[in-house]
Each structure stands twice: as structure tokens, then as C-alpha cells.
Amino acid sequence: MEIPQEALKTNKKLRSKKKANKLNRLLIYSLLISLSLLFIFPFLWMIFTAFKPENEAMAFPPSLLPKIWDWDNYKEVFEVVPFATFYKNSLLVAGLGTFGTVVSSSLVAYGFARIKAKGKGIWFALLLSTLMLPPQVTMIPVYVIWSKLGFVDTLVPLVLPAFLGNSYYIFLLRQFFRTIPKEVEESAYLDGANTFQIYWKLILPMSRASIITVTLLSFMGFWNDFMTPLIYLHSMEKYTLAIGVMQFQGALTVYWGPMMAASTLMLVPLIIIFFTGQKYFVQGIATQGNKG
């Protein structure tokens, strides 16, 4: 029994299409792997330089892998500067700042998303307009305010503003809250729940991916913040890691081994937190802005 010519042609087309798809996937994966190696190279350089003696870290031509694996750089990090104090200060600032940002931003976002109020659209537009205001514009007057209040060289200016909300996170959470069906809240109202109970026991659990996304972004922002501690902190015992690492850079010399060791230790919490919440982070980013 002969196979129809049309069937043979269709079969050939399917095979050629499959080959083309495989070739496209191969090219895409090759490109992605090449780009990933390009972006991960500085990270690997930092890790391996942390194990190099100072003369090898400054050697030319440079080499990626150390010839002599040296752990003294990590010891020097804790001996030369109070690195454990820097770590404690950063954890305190990032933890309190993240908590304040998530609580205040989610409260304001819920108000903009669900509560009916006169002029709410105008206030929301005004809130978004603050995103276009460079921080350098308000840097000096804000510093004068904190100085008059007597909070310079304390951790208060680094933490307290977080409890007043963040415009960007308010916008993100508002967009997500608006995707939740209103029937859910109406049912809760019929059951006798008040507005705060609905926000706390209903909306926040349903927005777990979005909340975790804001938590991760906020923590990374506080943890990596360099400018704010540089402006307000003058005593070394108050320093956070962002400026504490800079203590290994002198006026004429940079101690690359200890600096890379300190930078590696500084990245550890971020790596742990990101990979722990990676699933929710990707899900939260993918679902943001689905509804305008």
C-alpha cells in the first residue's frame, strides 16, 4: 500500500519544522549561557580574589584562580575593622526598614485600591509624581530636618522614613490589590468583618507573592544603601556594611583581598534570601500590573 504524496510532504514539513525549532532553541540557549557567564564573571572574580594574597591580587597579567589559597583575608576582615558590628547594624536597618516599608506601603496601597474617598485619584497622581523627583533635590533640606531633631549619627534617619511608605511599592501593591475580586471583600463585610480585618486577614494572605516581592526588593535596597549611611553616620560603631567595606580603601592604597572577602560576606544574606523567595519573587513580578 502506497503512502499518499500529501502525507509524505506533510511529514517532511513537520520534521523540518522540528529541526528548525531545535536549532532555534540551541542558539537561544547558547546565547543565554554566554551572557550568563559574562555576568557571573565579576562575581567569580570577587570570590576567588578573596582567597588571594595581596601581591597575587595585584599581579599582572591577572589570573582567575588563586595560585595560593589564603584564608587570612577573611581573618583580617574581622581584625582590622569591627565587621561584626557593621553586620549587626545592617541587619537592624534592613530588618526594621523592610518591616516598616511593607506595613506602611501595603496599608496605603489598600486604601488607594479599595477604599472610596473624594479626590483619591488626585492624591494617587501626586504620589506617583514624587517618583520623578530626584533624591538629590531633597537631600539637603531633609538632612537639615534630621540635624535639628538631633538624629544625625544615629540609625533613626535610615529606618524611620520606611514607616512612612514608599511610592514605588505603593504603586506595585495597589495594582495587585485591584486584581482581587471585590466579591471576596463583600462576603467578608456580610460576615461582620471590618476594613482592617479584611486587609490583615484576607487581602494580605491572598497577596503573598506580591508582599514577598516587595519584601525582597526593599531588603536589598536597605542592605545595599550607601548614600544614606554615608550622609548621616559619622561614628565607626554606627556604620553599616555598605560603608564599612570602604574602610579597606585607603587614600593611596586599596587592600583588594580583604575588600573582596568583606564584599563576599556582605552578599551572603542577599543570596540566601533571594533563592529562598525566588518562586514568589518571579510570581509577584509576573502578576504586577495586570490590571491598571
C-alpha positions in Angstrom: 0.0 0.0 0.0 1.5 3.3 -1.1 1.6 6.3 1.2 -0.1 9.3 -0.3 2.3 12.0 -1.5 0.5 14.7 0.5 1.1 12.7 3.7 4.8 12.4 2.8 5.1 16.2 2.2 3.3 16.9 5.5 5.7 14.6 7.3 8.7 16.2 5.8 7.4 19.7 6.7 6.9 18.5 10.3 10.4 17.1 10.5 12.0 20.2 9.1 9.9 22.4 11.5 11.1 20.3 14.4 14.7 20.6 13.3 14.3 24.4 12.9 12.8 24.6 16.4 15.7 22.5 17.9 18.2 24.8 16.1 16.5 27.9 17.4 16.4 26.5 20.9 20.1 25.6 20.7 21.0 29.1 19.5 18.9 30.7 22.3 20.4 28.5 25.0 23.9 29.2 23.7 23.3 32.9 23.8 21.8 32.8 27.3 24.7 30.6 28.6 27.2 33.0 27.1 25.5 36.1 28.6 25.2 34.3 32.0 28.9 33.6 32.0 29.6 37.2 31.1 27.5 38.5 34.0 28.7 35.9 36.5 32.4 36.6 35.8 32.7 39.6 38.2 31.1 37.6 40.9 33.6 34.7 40.5 36.4 37.2 40.3 35.3 38.6 43.7 35.1 35.2 45.3 38.5 34.0 44.1 40.3 37.3 44.8 39.1 36.9 48.4 41.5 33.9 48.7 44.5 35.6 47.1 47.4 37.2 48.9 47.8 40.9 48.2 50.7 40.5 45.8 48.8 37.9 43.8 45.6 40.0 43.7 47.7 42.9 42.2 49.7 40.7 39.8 49.8 41.3 36.1 48.7 39.5 34.0 45.9 38.6 36.4 44.6 35.1 36.9 41.1 34.0 37.9 42.1 31.1 40.2 44.5 31.8 43.1 47.8 30.0 43.0 48.0 30.0 46.8 44.7 29.7 48.7 44.9 32.1 51.6 42.2 32.4 54.3 43.9 35.3 56.1 41.8 37.9 54.2 38.7 36.7 56.0 40.5 36.8 59.3 41.7 40.4 58.6 38.2 41.5 57.8 37.2 40.9 61.5 40.6 42.0 63.0 41.1 45.4 61.2 37.6 46.8 61.5 34.6 45.9 63.7 33.0 43.9 60.9 30.6 42.1 63.2 29.2 45.5 64.3 28.7 46.5 60.7 26.8 43.3 60.1 24.6 43.9 63.1 23.8 47.4 62.1 23.0 46.4 58.6 20.7 43.6 59.8 19.0 46.0 62.1 18.5 48.7 59.5 17.4 46.3 56.7 15.1 44.3 59.0 13.3 47.3 60.6 13.3 49.2 57.3 11.8 46.3 55.4 9.1 45.7 58.0 8.2 49.4 58.0 8.1 49.6 54.2 5.9 46.6 53.8 3.4 47.5 56.5 3.0 51.2 55.6 3.1 50.7 51.8 0.5 47.9 51.9 -1.8 49.9 54.1 -1.7 52.9 51.8 -1.9 50.7 48.7 -5.1 49.0 50.1 -6.6 52.4 50.7 -5.9 53.6 47.1 -7.1 50.2 45.7 -10.3 49.6 47.7 -11.5 52.5 49.9 -13.7 55.1 48.2 -12.7 58.7 49.0 -13.1 62.0 47.4 -10.1 63.2 45.4 -8.4 59.8 45.7 -7.2 59.9 42.0 -5.6 63.3 42.6 -3.7 62.1 45.6 -2.6 59.0 43.8 -1.3 61.1 40.9 0.5 63.3 43.3 2.1 60.2 44.9 3.3 59.0 41.5 4.7 62.4 40.7 7.1 62.0 43.7 8.8 59.2 41.7 10.0 61.7 39.2 11.6 63.8 42.0 15.4 63.1 42.2 16.5 62.3 45.8 19.3 64.9 45.4 16.7 67.7 45.4 15.5 66.8 48.9 18.8 65.6 50.3 19.9 68.9 51.9 16.6 70.0 53.5 16.0 66.5 54.8 19.4 66.5 56.4 18.7 69.9 58.0 15.5 68.5 59.5 17.2 65.4 61.0 20.0 67.6 62.3 17.5 70.0 64.0 15.9 66.9 65.6 19.2 65.7 66.8 19.2 62.4 65.0 22.4 62.8 62.9 24.9 60.0 63.6 22.1 57.6 64.6 20.3 54.9 62.8 16.9 56.7 63.0 17.2 58.6 59.7 17.9 55.2 58.0 14.9 53.4 59.5 12.1 55.9 60.4 11.3 57.1 56.8 10.5 53.5 55.9 7.4 53.6 58.1 6.0 56.5 56.0 5.6 54.3 52.9 7.4 54.1 49.6 5.8 55.4 46.4 7.0 52.7 44.1 5.9 49.8 46.4 2.6 51.5 47.0 2.0 51.6 43.2 3.0 47.9 42.8 0.8 46.7 45.7 -2.1 48.8 44.6 -2.0 47.3 41.1 -2.0 43.8 42.6 -4.8 44.5 45.2 -7.0 45.7 42.3 -6.8 42.3 40.7 -8.5 40.7 43.7 -12.3 40.3 43.1 -14.4 42.7 45.1 -16.9 39.9 45.9 -14.3 38.5 48.3 -14.4 41.6 50.4 -18.2 42.0 50.1 -18.6 38.5 51.5 -16.3 39.3 54.4 -18.3 42.5 55.1 -21.5 40.4 55.2 -19.8 38.1 57.7 -19.2 41.1 60.0 -15.5 41.8 59.3 -14.3 45.4 59.4 -12.0 47.1 56.9 -8.8 46.4 58.9 -9.7 42.8 59.4 -10.3 42.4 55.7 -6.9 44.0 54.9 -5.0 41.9 57.5 -6.7 38.5 57.4 -7.9 38.4 53.8 -6.0 40.7 51.4 -2.5 40.2 52.7 -2.6 36.4 52.7 -4.1 36.5 49.2 -1.3 38.8 48.1 1.6 36.7 49.5 3.6 36.6 46.2 3.3 40.4 45.9 4.2 41.1 49.5 7.2 38.8 49.3 8.3 40.6 46.1 8.2 44.0 47.9 9.9 42.5 50.9 12.8 41.2 48.8 13.2 44.4 46.9 13.0 46.5 50.0 15.5 44.4 51.9 18.0 44.6 49.1 17.6 48.3 48.8 18.3 48.9 52.5 21.1 46.4 52.6 22.9 47.9 49.6 22.2 51.6 50.5 25.4 53.5 50.5 24.4 57.2 50.2 22.1 57.5 53.3 24.6 55.9 55.8 27.4 58.0 54.3 25.5 61.2 54.9 24.1 60.6 58.4 26.6 58.2 60.1 29.9 59.6 61.4 31.0 57.1 64.1 32.5 53.8 63.0 30.4 51.8 65.5 27.3 53.0 63.7 28.5 52.1 60.2 26.6 49.7 58.0 28.3 47.2 55.7 27.9 49.4 52.7 30.3 52.0 54.1 32.1 49.6 56.4 33.6 47.8 53.4 35.1 51.1 52.2 37.4 51.1 55.2 39.7 48.7 53.3 40.2 51.5 50.7 42.9 54.0 51.8 43.8 57.3 50.3 46.5 55.8 48.2 46.0 52.0 48.5 43.2 49.5 48.1 43.5 46.3 50.1 41.8 44.1 47.5 42.0 40.8 49.3 40.2 41.9 52.5 37.8 44.1 50.5 36.7 41.2 48.3 36.4 39.0 51.4 34.2 41.6 53.0 32.1 42.0 49.9 31.6 38.2 49.6 30.4 38.1 53.2 28.1 41.1 52.5 26.4 39.2 49.7 25.7 36.0 51.6 22.3 37.2 53.2 21.1 38.5 49.8 21.8 35.3 48.1 20.1 33.2 50.8 17.0 35.5 50.9 16.7 35.7 47.1 16.9 31.9 46.5 14.6 31.3 49.4 11.9 33.6 48.0 12.7 33.2 44.3 9.5 31.4 43.5 7.3 34.1 45.0 9.6 36.8 43.6 9.1 35.7 40.0 5.4 35.1 40.5 5.0 38.5 42.1 6.8 40.3 39.2 4.8 38.4 36.6 1.5 39.3 38.1 2.3 43.0 38.8 0.4 45.5 36.7 -2.1 43.1 35.2 -4.8 45.5 35.9 -4.5 49.2 35.5 
